């Protein structure tokens, strides 16, 4: 399969597929014409990587997961450890985002809008305590 077909089948951009090839994540063979030719196995690997990326795994984590996927002697505990570490990092980011959401919600609630230059949002972003006007 040529790269354009693979892009349509995986939902990846051609640029991403080329990047994954260049970094050695999923490499295609070059045909006599110089074009990359992807096998069904490489297509499956790209679909796997795409799903991992959708779940927020880094490129390096995708590489590790892909190696584990192709290793018939892998230990499920290695896969679980990697996924659990990613889940913990995701939960920490979610907690951080929740705190940011709360802070910004407070600032927005304190601002009455209107034509006045007084703005608790600007004050809050400036590190000043926001007060009701």
Buried (B, 14 or more C-beta within 10 A) or exposed (E): BBBEEBBEEBEBEBEBBBEBBEEEBBBBEEEEEEEBBBEEEBBEBBBBBBBBBEBEBEBEBBBBBBEBBEEEEEEEEBBEEBBEEBEEEEEEEEEEEEEEEEEEEBBEEBBEEEEEEEBBBEBBEEEEEBEEE
